[in-house]
Amino acid sequence: MKNPMDDFVDKLQEQIFEESKETYGEEVFSRWQNPKFMGRMTDASSVGRITGPCGDTMEIYLQLDDDLIQKASFFTDGCGSSVACGSVAAELATGKEFDEAVLIGGDTILDILKGLPEEEHHCAYLAAEALQVAIHEWMLKKLKFENTQYIES
């Protein structure tokens, strides 16, 4: 026999989830509950880390082969919207060349996450900026390596 308190909690949780789906849309809710590409990457070639004005931190990890992003992941200490946006940013970056990945912006992420409330739009720009920082860091490493090779020649 189930405890009445457990029944109450289950019903309350179900109500909260339904309200979240209505507020944020199915795509955001789904990525919040089951985020794709979430986790810190220990063998990343480059990492972009940004803390937004809201206090959320977004990290984007890239594993690269020359200018091809073989694998991407993210980590955030932020809200469900940040989780959803990080998930989209990592998904969009995976398999892209740099010249394609640099075009991934906050608006691109918002187009995919239809229904993200306006007050949460900053999360999309935070994820996009973290991705751009990771790309920039990789380009700096690559340039430094190429300059070292040139000087040694």
SVG drawing of the C-alpha trace seen along z (x, -y; Angstrom):
<svg xmlns="http://www.w3.org/2000/svg" viewBox="-3 -40 68 42">
<polyline fill="none" stroke="black" stroke-width="0.4" points="0.0,0.0 1.3,-3.4 1.8,-6.1 -0.6,-9.1 2.4,-11.5 4.0,-9.6 0.8,-9.9 0.7,-13.6 4.3,-14.1 3.8,-12.1 0.8,-14.1 2.5,-17.4 5.6,-16.4 3.3,-15.5 1.6,-18.8 4.9,-20.7 6.1,-18.7 2.9,-19.5 3.2,-23.2 6.8,-23.2 5.9,-21.7 3.3,-24.3 5.7,-27.1 8.8,-26.0 7.6,-23.7 8.2,-20.0 11.7,-20.4 13.1,-22.4 11.4,-20.1 12.7,-17.0 16.3,-18.3 16.1,-19.4 14.9,-16.0 17.1,-14.0 20.0,-16.2 22.1,-15.0 25.8,-15.6 25.9,-16.6 29.1,-16.0 32.6,-17.2 35.1,-15.8 38.4,-14.8 40.2,-14.5 38.9,-17.8 41.1,-19.6 39.5,-22.9 37.1,-24.2 35.0,-27.4 33.7,-28.6 31.5,-31.6 29.5,-32.9 26.5,-34.9 25.0,-37.9 22.4,-35.6 25.2,-33.6 24.9,-30.5 28.1,-29.0 28.3,-27.2 31.2,-25.1 31.5,-23.7 34.1,-20.9 35.4,-20.2 37.4,-17.2 38.9,-18.2 40.8,-16.7 42.4,-19.6 39.4,-21.9 36.7,-19.3 34.8,-19.0 34.6,-15.3 32.8,-15.5 31.2,-18.2 29.7,-18.2 28.6,-20.7 28.3,-21.2 26.3,-23.9 25.4,-24.7 22.4,-26.6 18.7,-26.1 16.8,-23.8 16.9,-26.4 20.7,-26.5 20.8,-22.7 18.6,-22.7 20.6,-25.4 23.9,-23.7 22.6,-20.4 21.6,-22.1 24.9,-24.0 26.9,-20.7 24.7,-18.8 25.0,-21.5 28.8,-21.7 29.4,-18.0 30.6,-17.0 31.0,-20.6 34.1,-22.3 35.1,-25.5 33.8,-27.7 30.3,-26.2 30.5,-26.1 31.4,-29.8 28.0,-30.6 26.1,-28.9 24.7,-31.7 22.0,-32.3 19.4,-32.8 20.2,-29.4 19.7,-27.8 16.4,-29.7 15.1,-28.6 15.5,-25.0 14.1,-25.5 10.8,-27.1 8.9,-28.2 11.8,-29.2 10.4,-32.2 11.9,-35.6 13.3,-35.9 15.3,-32.7 16.7,-33.7 20.0,-34.8 20.7,-31.0 20.9,-30.4 23.4,-33.3 25.4,-32.0 25.7,-28.5 26.6,-30.0 29.2,-32.3 30.8,-29.4 31.0,-27.5 32.7,-30.5 35.2,-30.8 36.1,-27.1 36.6,-27.6 38.7,-30.7 40.8,-28.9 41.5,-26.0 42.4,-28.5 44.9,-30.2 46.5,-26.8 46.7,-25.9 48.2,-29.2 50.7,-29.0 51.7,-25.5 52.0,-26.5 54.2,-29.5 56.4,-27.3 56.8,-24.9 57.6,-27.8 60.3,-29.2 61.9,-25.8 62.1,-25.2"/>
</svg>
